[in-house]
Amino acid sequence: MTKPFERHRQAWTADEIQKLHQLAKKGMALKAIAKALTRSEESVKDRAKADGLGIAKLR
């Protein structure tokens, strides 16, 4: 029987949170922010929502 999928769930550091705020203020897209922070898009989106940040959507 296979193990169920388990996320790694790394804690956010103060530097990562600061960088997330800076990149979101610059208007960067979710995908670009996730790549810059080497985190999943879902993780970045959840953290931004928890901090009350708006992330630009690609058009």
PDB file of N, CA, C and O in Angstrom, chain B, residues numbered from 101:
ATOM      1  N   MET B 101       0.841  -1.187   0.000  1.00  0.00           N
ATOM      2  CA  MET B 101       0.000   0.000   0.000  1.00  0.00           C
ATOM      3  C   MET B 101       0.889   1.254   0.000  1.00  0.00           C
ATOM      4  O   MET B 101       1.884   1.308   0.723  1.00  0.00           O
ATOM      5  N   THR B 102       0.532   2.249  -0.802  1.00  0.00           N
ATOM      6  CA  THR B 102       1.355   3.454  -0.890  1.00  0.00           C
ATOM      7  C   THR B 102       0.982   4.451   0.204  1.00  0.00           C
ATOM      8  O   THR B 102      -0.145   4.487   0.697  1.00  0.00           O
ATOM      9  N   LYS B 103       1.981   5.255   0.558  1.00  0.00           N
ATOM     10  CA  LYS B 103       1.752   6.295   1.554  1.00  0.00           C
ATOM     11  C   LYS B 103       0.944   7.423   0.925  1.00  0.00           C
ATOM     12  O   LYS B 103       1.148   7.739  -0.247  1.00  0.00           O
ATOM     13  N   PRO B 104       0.031   8.037   1.674  1.00  0.00           N
ATOM     14  CA  PRO B 104      -0.684   9.196   1.130  1.00  0.00           C
ATOM     15  C   PRO B 104       0.264  10.386   0.949  1.00  0.00           C
ATOM     16  O   PRO B 104       1.267  10.507   1.653  1.00  0.00           O
ATOM     17  N   PHE B 105      -0.066  11.254   0.002  1.00  0.00           N
ATOM     18  CA  PHE B 105       0.760  12.425  -0.267  1.00  0.00           C
ATOM     19  C   PHE B 105       0.828  13.305   0.967  1.00  0.00           C
ATOM     20  O   PHE B 105      -0.195  13.601   1.585  1.00  0.00           O
ATOM     21  N   GLU B 106       2.043  13.726   1.327  1.00  0.00           N
ATOM     22  CA  GLU B 106       2.231  14.585   2.483  1.00  0.00           C
ATOM     23  C   GLU B 106       3.054  15.800   2.087  1.00  0.00           C
ATOM     24  O   GLU B 106       4.106  15.668   1.462  1.00  0.00           O
ATOM     25  N   ARG B 107       2.578  16.975   2.448  1.00  0.00           N
ATOM     26  CA  ARG B 107       3.302  18.202   2.137  1.00  0.00           C
ATOM     27  C   ARG B 107       4.453  18.400   3.118  1.00  0.00           C
ATOM     28  O   ARG B 107       4.423  17.894   4.240  1.00  0.00           O
ATOM     29  N   HIS B 108       5.447  19.131   2.685  1.00  0.00           N
ATOM     30  CA  HIS B 108       6.629  19.321   3.524  1.00  0.00           C
ATOM     31  C   HIS B 108       6.454  20.433   4.553  1.00  0.00           C
ATOM     32  O   HIS B 108       7.030  20.363   5.638  1.00  0.00           O
ATOM     33  N   ARG B 109       5.690  21.430   4.236  1.00  0.00           N
ATOM     34  CA  ARG B 109       5.349  22.503   5.163  1.00  0.00           C
ATOM     35  C   ARG B 109       6.525  23.114   5.898  1.00  0.00           C
ATOM     36  O   ARG B 109       6.683  22.921   7.104  1.00  0.00           O
ATOM     37  N   GLN B 110       7.348  23.850   5.171  1.00  0.00           N
ATOM     38  CA  GLN B 110       8.458  24.567   5.812  1.00  0.00           C
ATOM     39  C   GLN B 110       7.916  25.856   6.411  1.00  0.00           C
ATOM     40  O   GLN B 110       7.053  26.511   5.826  1.00  0.00           O
ATOM     41  N   ALA B 111       8.420  26.205   7.555  1.00  0.00           N
ATOM     42  CA  ALA B 111       8.019  27.453   8.197  1.00  0.00           C
ATOM     43  C   ALA B 111       8.571  28.636   7.405  1.00  0.00           C
ATOM     44  O   ALA B 111       9.652  28.553   6.822  1.00  0.00           O
ATOM     45  N   TRP B 112       7.821  29.735   7.389  1.00  0.00           N
ATOM     46  CA  TRP B 112       8.256  30.941   6.696  1.00  0.00           C
ATOM     47  C   TRP B 112       9.236  31.693   7.596  1.00  0.00           C
ATOM     48  O   TRP B 112       8.980  31.882   8.785  1.00  0.00           O
ATOM     49  N   THR B 113      10.357  32.119   7.017  1.00  0.00           N
ATOM     50  CA  THR B 113      11.321  32.926   7.771  1.00  0.00           C
ATOM     51  C   THR B 113      10.945  34.401   7.630  1.00  0.00           C
ATOM     52  O   THR B 113      10.182  34.767   6.736  1.00  0.00           O
ATOM     53  N   ALA B 114      11.474  35.233   8.500  1.00  0.00           N
ATOM     54  CA  ALA B 114      11.203  36.671   8.449  1.00  0.00           C
ATOM     55  C   ALA B 114      11.694  37.263   7.123  1.00  0.00           C
ATOM     56  O   ALA B 114      11.044  38.143   6.560  1.00  0.00           O
ATOM     57  N   ASP B 115      12.843  36.781   6.623  1.00  0.00           N
ATOM     58  CA  ASP B 115      13.383  37.277   5.353  1.00  0.00           C
ATOM     59  C   ASP B 115      12.456  36.932   4.190  1.00  0.00           C
ATOM     60  O   ASP B 115      12.235  37.754   3.300  1.00  0.00           O
ATOM     61  N   GLU B 116      11.916  35.715   4.200  1.00  0.00           N
ATOM     62  CA  GLU B 116      11.002  35.299   3.124  1.00  0.00           C
ATOM     63  C   GLU B 116       9.726  36.127   3.143  1.00  0.00           C
ATOM     64  O   GLU B 116       9.217  36.512   2.090  1.00  0.00           O
ATOM     65  N   ILE B 117       9.213  36.401   4.327  1.00  0.00           N
ATOM     66  CA  ILE B 117       7.986  37.201   4.450  1.00  0.00           C
ATOM     67  C   ILE B 117       8.242  38.620   3.945  1.00  0.00           C
ATOM     68  O   ILE B 117       7.411  39.196   3.243  1.00  0.00           O
ATOM     69  N   GLN B 118       9.391  39.173   4.305  1.00  0.00           N
ATOM     70  CA  GLN B 118       9.746  40.523   3.865  1.00  0.00           C
ATOM     71  C   GLN B 118       9.859  40.570   2.338  1.00  0.00           C
ATOM     72  O   GLN B 118       9.368  41.503   1.703  1.00  0.00           O
ATOM     73  N   LYS B 119      10.501  39.567   1.761  1.00  0.00           N
ATOM     74  CA  LYS B 119      10.659  39.511   0.316  1.00  0.00           C
ATOM     75  C   LYS B 119       9.303  39.342  -0.376  1.00  0.00           C
ATOM     76  O   LYS B 119       9.060  39.939  -1.425  1.00  0.00           O
ATOM     77  N   LEU B 120       8.434  38.538   0.207  1.00  0.00           N
ATOM     78  CA  LEU B 120       7.084  38.353  -0.338  1.00  0.00           C
ATOM     79  C   LEU B 120       6.344  39.684  -0.381  1.00  0.00           C
ATOM     80  O   LEU B 120       5.705  40.006  -1.383  1.00  0.00           O
ATOM     81  N   HIS B 121       6.426  40.457   0.698  1.00  0.00           N
ATOM     82  CA  HIS B 121       5.766  41.764   0.750  1.00  0.00           C
ATOM     83  C   HIS B 121       6.337  42.709  -0.313  1.00  0.00           C
ATOM     84  O   HIS B 121       5.588  43.428  -0.975  1.00  0.00           O
ATOM     85  N   GLN B 122       7.664  42.705  -0.472  1.00  0.00           N
ATOM     86  CA  GLN B 122       8.300  43.580  -1.458  1.00  0.00           C
ATOM     87  C   GLN B 122       7.864  43.215  -2.878  1.00  0.00           C
ATOM     88  O   GLN B 122       7.509  44.091  -3.666  1.00  0.00           O
ATOM     89  N   LEU B 123       7.890  41.938  -3.197  1.00  0.00           N
ATOM     90  CA  LEU B 123       7.554  41.495  -4.549  1.00  0.00           C
ATOM     91  C   LEU B 123       6.075  41.731  -4.859  1.00  0.00           C
ATOM     92  O   LEU B 123       5.720  42.090  -5.981  1.00  0.00           O
ATOM     93  N   ALA B 124       5.225  41.528  -3.866  1.00  0.00           N
ATOM     94  CA  ALA B 124       3.787  41.756  -4.067  1.00  0.00           C
ATOM     95  C   ALA B 124       3.517  43.243  -4.308  1.00  0.00           C
ATOM     96  O   ALA B 124       2.670  43.594  -5.129  1.00  0.00           O
ATOM     97  N   LYS B 125       4.237  44.117  -3.594  1.00  0.00           N
ATOM     98  CA  LYS B 125       4.058  45.560  -3.776  1.00  0.00           C
ATOM     99  C   LYS B 125       4.530  46.011  -5.159  1.00  0.00           C
ATOM    100  O   LYS B 125       3.995  46.968  -5.719  1.00  0.00           O
ATOM    101  N   LYS B 126       5.538  45.315  -5.710  1.00  0.00           N
ATOM    102  CA  LYS B 126       6.030  45.649  -7.047  1.00  0.00           C
ATOM    103  C   LYS B 126       5.043  45.216  -8.128  1.00  0.00           C
ATOM    104  O   LYS B 126       5.152  45.636  -9.280  1.00  0.00           O
ATOM    105  N   GLY B 127       4.083  44.377  -7.752  1.00  0.00           N
ATOM    106  CA  GLY B 127       3.090  43.927  -8.713  1.00  0.00           C
ATOM    107  C   GLY B 127       3.492  42.680  -9.478  1.00  0.00           C
ATOM    108  O   GLY B 127       2.967  42.426 -10.562  1.00  0.00           O
ATOM    109  N   MET B 128       4.407  41.903  -8.935  1.00  0.00           N
ATOM    110  CA  MET B 128       4.834  40.679  -9.606  1.00  0.00           C
ATOM    111  C   MET B 128       3.727  39.626  -9.550  1.00  0.00           C
ATOM    112  O   MET B 128       2.895  39.624  -8.643  1.00  0.00           O
ATOM    113  N   ALA B 129       3.737  38.740 -10.533  1.00  0.00           N
ATOM    114  CA  ALA B 129       2.742  37.677 -10.621  1.00  0.00           C
ATOM    115  C   ALA B 129       3.045  36.575  -9.607  1.00  0.00           C
ATOM    116  O   ALA B 129       4.176  36.437  -9.141  1.00  0.00           O
ATOM    117  N   LEU B 130       2.031  35.806  -9.279  1.00  0.00           N
ATOM    118  CA  LEU B 130       2.155  34.719  -8.306  1.00  0.00           C
ATOM    119  C   LEU B 130       3.235  33.726  -8.699  1.00  0.00           C
ATOM    120  O   LEU B 130       4.039  33.312  -7.865  1.00  0.00           O
ATOM    121  N   LYS B 131       3.253  33.346  -9.963  1.00  0.00           N
ATOM    122  CA  LYS B 131       4.220  32.363 -10.446  1.00  0.00           C
ATOM    123  C   LYS B 131       5.656  32.879 -10.268  1.00  0.00           C
ATOM    124  O   LYS B 131       6.539  32.128  -9.853  1.00  0.00           O
ATOM    125  N   ALA B 132       5.883  34.143 -10.578  1.00  0.00           N
ATOM    126  CA  ALA B 132       7.213  34.741 -10.459  1.00  0.00           C
ATOM    127  C   ALA B 132       7.646  34.840  -8.997  1.00  0.00           C
ATOM    128  O   ALA B 132       8.807  34.599  -8.669  1.00  0.00           O
ATOM    129  N   ILE B 133       6.706  35.194  -8.123  1.00  0.00           N
ATOM    130  CA  ILE B 133       7.023  35.292  -6.695  1.00  0.00           C
ATOM    131  C   ILE B 133       7.374  33.909  -6.143  1.00  0.00           C
ATOM    132  O   ILE B 133       8.339  33.759  -5.393  1.00  0.00           O
ATOM    133  N   ALA B 134       6.589  32.913  -6.517  1.00  0.00           N
ATOM    134  CA  ALA B 134       6.841  31.547  -6.051  1.00  0.00           C
ATOM    135  C   ALA B 134       8.218  31.064  -6.494  1.00  0.00           C
ATOM    136  O   ALA B 134       8.931  30.415  -5.729  1.00  0.00           O
ATOM    137  N   LYS B 135       8.586  31.383  -7.731  1.00  0.00           N
ATOM    138  CA  LYS B 135       9.895  30.970  -8.243  1.00  0.00           C
ATOM    139  C   LYS B 135      11.015  31.703  -7.504  1.00  0.00           C
ATOM    140  O   LYS B 135      12.035  31.101  -7.171  1.00  0.00           O
ATOM    141  N   ALA B 136      10.830  32.994  -7.247  1.00  0.00           N
ATOM    142  CA  ALA B 136      11.846  33.783  -6.555  1.00  0.00           C
ATOM    143  C   ALA B 136      12.064  33.285  -5.122  1.00  0.00           C
ATOM    144  O   ALA B 136      13.180  33.331  -4.604  1.00  0.00           O
ATOM    145  N   LEU B 137      10.999  32.813  -4.495  1.00  0.00           N
ATOM    146  CA  LEU B 137      11.087  32.343  -3.111  1.00  0.00           C
ATOM    147  C   LEU B 137      11.332  30.835  -3.014  1.00  0.00           C
ATOM    148  O   LEU B 137      11.483  30.292  -1.919  1.00  0.00           O
ATOM    149  N   THR B 138      11.369  30.181  -4.146  1.00  0.00           N
ATOM    150  CA  THR B 138      11.482  28.713  -4.244  1.00  0.00           C
ATOM    151  C   THR B 138      10.455  28.018  -3.341  1.00  0.00           C
ATOM    152  O   THR B 138      10.781  27.149  -2.533  1.00  0.00           O
ATOM    153  N   ARG B 139       9.223  28.438  -3.518  1.00  0.00           N
ATOM    154  CA  ARG B 139       8.075  27.848  -2.814  1.00  0.00           C
ATOM    155  C   ARG B 139       6.975  27.588  -3.822  1.00  0.00           C
ATOM    156  O   ARG B 139       7.008  28.107  -4.938  1.00  0.00           O
ATOM    157  N   SER B 140       6.007  26.789  -3.430  1.00  0.00           N
ATOM    158  CA  SER B 140       4.903  26.493  -4.337  1.00  0.00           C
ATOM    159  C   SER B 140       3.989  27.711  -4.453  1.00  0.00           C
ATOM    160  O   SER B 140       3.942  28.558  -3.560  1.00  0.00           O
ATOM    161  N   GLU B 141       3.267  27.780  -5.566  1.00  0.00           N
ATOM    162  CA  GLU B 141       2.332  28.890  -5.764  1.00  0.00           C
ATOM    163  C   GLU B 141       1.249  28.869  -4.693  1.00  0.00           C
ATOM    164  O   GLU B 141       0.824  29.918  -4.209  1.00  0.00           O
ATOM    165  N   GLU B 142       0.807  27.675  -4.328  1.00  0.00           N
ATOM    166  CA  GLU B 142      -0.227  27.541  -3.303  1.00  0.00           C
ATOM    167  C   GLU B 142       0.255  28.074  -1.956  1.00  0.00           C
ATOM    168  O   GLU B 142      -0.491  28.749  -1.245  1.00  0.00           O
ATOM    169  N   SER B 143       1.495  27.770  -1.613  1.00  0.00           N
ATOM    170  CA  SER B 143       2.073  28.234  -0.359  1.00  0.00           C
ATOM    171  C   SER B 143       2.159  29.760  -0.333  1.00  0.00           C
ATOM    172  O   SER B 143       1.816  30.397   0.663  1.00  0.00           O
ATOM    173  N   VAL B 144       2.620  30.332  -1.439  1.00  0.00           N
ATOM    174  CA  VAL B 144       2.747  31.788  -1.531  1.00  0.00           C
ATOM    175  C   VAL B 144       1.371  32.441  -1.443  1.00  0.00           C
ATOM    176  O   VAL B 144       1.194  33.442  -0.749  1.00  0.00           O
ATOM    177  N   LYS B 145       0.402  31.867  -2.152  1.00  0.00           N
ATOM    178  CA  LYS B 145      -0.951  32.427  -2.155  1.00  0.00           C
ATOM    179  C   LYS B 145      -1.561  32.388  -0.753  1.00  0.00           C
ATOM    180  O   LYS B 145      -2.188  33.355  -0.321  1.00  0.00           O
ATOM    181  N   ASP B 146      -1.379  31.284  -0.051  1.00  0.00           N
ATOM    182  CA  ASP B 146      -1.916  31.153   1.305  1.00  0.00           C
ATOM    183  C   ASP B 146      -1.276  32.155   2.259  1.00  0.00           C
ATOM    184  O   ASP B 146      -1.962  32.764   3.079  1.00  0.00           O
ATOM    185  N   ARG B 147       0.042  32.323   2.150  1.00  0.00           N
ATOM    186  CA  ARG B 147       0.747  33.260   3.035  1.00  0.00           C
ATOM    187  C   ARG B 147       0.332  34.701   2.738  1.00  0.00           C
ATOM    188  O   ARG B 147       0.132  35.497   3.655  1.00  0.00           O
ATOM    189  N   ALA B 148       0.205  35.026   1.460  1.00  0.00           N
ATOM    190  CA  ALA B 148      -0.206  36.380   1.076  1.00  0.00           C
ATOM    191  C   ALA B 148      -1.616  36.676   1.594  1.00  0.00           C
ATOM    192  O   ALA B 148      -1.894  37.779   2.064  1.00  0.00           O
ATOM    193  N   LYS B 149      -2.481  35.700   1.506  1.00  0.00           N
ATOM    194  CA  LYS B 149      -3.851  35.874   1.996  1.00  0.00           C
ATOM    195  C   LYS B 149      -3.857  36.075   3.503  1.00  0.00           C
ATOM    196  O   LYS B 149      -4.597  36.913   4.017  1.00  0.00           O
ATOM    197  N   ALA B 150      -3.031  35.305   4.218  1.00  0.00           N
ATOM    198  CA  ALA B 150      -2.941  35.428   5.671  1.00  0.00           C
ATOM    199  C   ALA B 150      -2.420  36.805   6.081  1.00  0.00           C
ATOM    200  O   ALA B 150      -2.814  37.341   7.116  1.00  0.00           O
ATOM    201  N   ASP B 151      -1.532  37.373   5.264  1.00  0.00           N
ATOM    202  CA  ASP B 151      -0.955  38.695   5.555  1.00  0.00           C
ATOM    203  C   ASP B 151      -1.783  39.834   4.974  1.00  0.00           C
ATOM    204  O   ASP B 151      -1.457  41.003   5.181  1.00  0.00           O
ATOM    205  N   GLY B 152      -2.847  39.507   4.252  1.00  0.00           N
ATOM    206  CA  GLY B 152      -3.703  40.543   3.666  1.00  0.00           C
ATOM    207  C   GLY B 152      -3.095  41.214   2.454  1.00  0.00           C
ATOM    208  O   GLY B 152      -3.396  42.373   2.170  1.00  0.00           O
ATOM    209  N   LEU B 153      -2.233  40.494   1.727  1.00  0.00           N
ATOM    210  CA  LEU B 153      -1.594  41.052   0.529  1.00  0.00           C
ATOM    211  C   LEU B 153      -2.396  40.685  -0.713  1.00  0.00           C
ATOM    212  O   LEU B 153      -3.002  39.616  -0.793  1.00  0.00           O
ATOM    213  N   GLY B 154      -2.382  41.589  -1.668  1.00  0.00           N
ATOM    214  CA  GLY B 154      -2.993  41.294  -2.957  1.00  0.00           C
ATOM    215  C   GLY B 154      -1.883  40.945  -3.936  1.00  0.00           C
ATOM    216  O   GLY B 154      -0.860  41.628  -3.993  1.00  0.00           O
ATOM    217  N   ILE B 155      -2.089  39.872  -4.715  1.00  0.00           N
ATOM    218  CA  ILE B 155      -1.087  39.463  -5.694  1.00  0.00           C
ATOM    219  C   ILE B 155      -1.668  39.702  -7.077  1.00  0.00           C
ATOM    220  O   ILE B 155      -2.817  39.354  -7.352  1.00  0.00           O
ATOM    221  N   ALA B 156      -0.859  40.301  -7.941  1.00  0.00           N
ATOM    222  CA  ALA B 156      -1.301  40.625  -9.294  1.00  0.00           C
ATOM    223  C   ALA B 156      -1.619  39.359 -10.081  1.00  0.00           C
ATOM    224  O   ALA B 156      -0.941  38.341  -9.941  1.00  0.00           O
ATOM    225  N   LYS B 157      -2.636  39.432 -10.894  1.00  0.00           N
ATOM    226  CA  LYS B 157      -2.974  38.311 -11.766  1.00  0.00           C
ATOM    227  C   LYS B 157      -2.437  38.611 -13.162  1.00  0.00           C
ATOM    228  O   LYS B 157      -2.479  39.754 -13.616  1.00  0.00           O
ATOM    229  N   LEU B 158      -1.938  37.591 -13.834  1.00  0.00           N
ATOM    230  CA  LEU B 158      -1.441  37.773 -15.186  1.00  0.00           C
ATOM    231  C   LEU B 158      -2.596  37.999 -16.144  1.00  0.00           C
ATOM    232  O   LEU B 158      -3.653  37.382 -16.010  1.00  0.00           O
ATOM    233  N   ARG B 159      -2.396  38.878 -17.103  1.00  0.00           N
ATOM    234  CA  ARG B 159      -3.450  39.156 -18.085  1.00  0.00           C
ATOM    235  C   ARG B 159      -2.956  38.873 -19.466  1.00  0.00           C
ATOM    236  O   ARG B 159      -3.696  39.045 -20.434  1.00  0.00           O
TER     237      ARG B 159
END
